[in-house]
């Protein structure tokens, strides 16, 4: 899968498998402490992720569908 420009800022621009996209996205979320403290299944978006998700908070299940729109 090839990430578009907005996703490439988080996972890198080189083509990678979908599983690696998810792995790198979670590494970014954990590194930047973006998991919601009250509900660990929710991700609070920083400016880069807000551009990807289109909203300030998403569930981890919803996130997979939203990321699919940013890869070819």
Phi, psi and omega in degrees: 000139177253117180290146173284179186301317183291322178285328180298332178295337181260316187250355183099160188266346183286147176299132180218159177295155180303322180298323179288326176301312180297316180299314180292324178296316178294324177298319178296315181299315181290319180301319183266009178052054183261358175288138179295132182294324182281324182225101186295347178277355179255144179244126176271125185277132168274181183304321180293315181287328178298325177295323179287314186276329183082005178205165187285340181210138177223158174278159181294334178286318179294326183302319181301317178293322180291325180290329180303333180285348185252014177230153178244000000 
